[in-house]
Every structure is written in C-alpha cells, then in structure tokens.
Amino acid sequence: MQTPHTLLPLSLRQVALLAVLLFVSAIALAQPRPMDEGKHYERIDPPIATDTPPEIIEMLDVFWYGCPVCSEFEPMMSYWGGEVRGDLVLHRMPAIWNPVMKLHAQIYYTAVQLKIDDEAHSAAFRHIHEKHQPLNTVDQARAFFAELGVAADAFEQAWNSPEVTAALAEAEQKTKAAGISRLPTLVVNGRYRVVRNEGVPELPEVVITANQLIKILRDERRTD
C-alpha cells in the first residue's frame, strides 16, 4: 500500500515566485477596462517631480520594509522593472512618516550609495518577514550590511553620507506631497497614485491599473 503524499507548506520565497507567475498571467490576460478617478486611482495635484527627463515615464514603487504586503509585492515589481524598456523606467522610493520608516529608508539609500540596492532590497524584506529579524536600530542595520559583505568603514561612510541625508529629505517630502498614506503605492509619472482598495482588490490589479495609466500618458503625448 502506498503512503499518501504529505503536502508540505510552501516557503515564503516559493509563495513569492508563485505570485510572480500569477502576476505574469494576469498581465498577459489583462484587457483595457473602464477606470474611474477616485475609485481605481487618484490624481496627485499638484504633481510631484520625477527623477526622469520629460520623454521618460516614471513608475515609482513606494514601499516600507516593515510592510508585509510590500514584501509580497516586491517580487512582482522586481520582475516588472526587469522587463521595462524604451520610454518607461521603474524607480523605488521608501515612504517616510515615522522614525522606524526613516531608518528603513536610510537602509535603502545606504545600499544605493554602496551600489548593492537590488541585492539589499530583497534581502531586507527577507530579513524582516522570513527570518523575523528586525531592522529597527543602527546596530541591526550595521549587522545586516555586514551579512551582505559590506565592511564596517564602508557602511559608516555611506550611512552618514550627504547623499543619503539628501535622499532621505527628498523621500520624506515626496511622501507628503504625493499624499501617500497606504502601502504599497505606485506613483505614475508623478501624476497618479494607485493602491490596493475595493476598486483594485488584488496586487496584480494595482500594476494593471498603473499600466493603463501609462497608456493614457502615451496617448496624450501622441496627440500633443
């Protein structure tokens, strides 16, 4: 008699990969649909500045390392960002509205300064949400970067650099100016804000909605 197969629980990384597959399928099957301002997206008025030239459309992925939904969203956005070409670019921005978020933002911008932001970005989510190890103090951040192979002096120099200080101030200002109060948020070219809500209930729908806004921006350019 054969022993019944035991269903093993999926790891968080396997769940994330499954989410990416479902995400890709959802994008592939997505059809244009009616969208209502205030229901599927919100207008940012006045728009916030982008970090791109006028001919490039910026998708801004706004996150917080302590946000479990942001951790779920990260593989989708990393996949999406790896596929964009031409007049479109993905940028990331940590939201800041409290001291812990500011410290997490400093982790992100320190990684940018050290040129390891892609590696550190996913690692920070895993550190908190899979390993259940907080990143709420400078000492914890220092140990996290040491695990990534960053020397102590290189960490200190980047952590305290004027570039990181300036990036933190800009992120805090943009968080407020864009009216960001829920995460994750996608900001489309500084003009539109998309979050998961009743009108956009699933994370792939957030990206599909943002993609439709990108199409609207492209159509506007063709008629100018």
URRAFEN-V756834 format. One record per run of one state. SS is the DSSP state (@ for helix, = for strand, . for the rest). FROM is the first residue (numbers start at 1). TO is the last residue. If there is no record, write none. Layout:
<<SS;FROM;TO> <SS;FROM;TO>>
//
This chain:
<<.;1;11> <@;12;29> <.;30;36> <=;37;37> <.;38;40> <=;41;43> <.;44;56> <=;57;63> <.;64;67> <@;68;83> <.;84;87> <=;88;94> <.;95;98> <@;99;113> <.;114;116> <@;117;129> <.;130;137> <@;138;147> <.;148;151> <@;152;159> <.;160;161> <@;162;177> <.;178;184> <=;185;188> <.;189;191> <=;192;195> <.;196;202> <@;203;223> <.;224;224>>
//
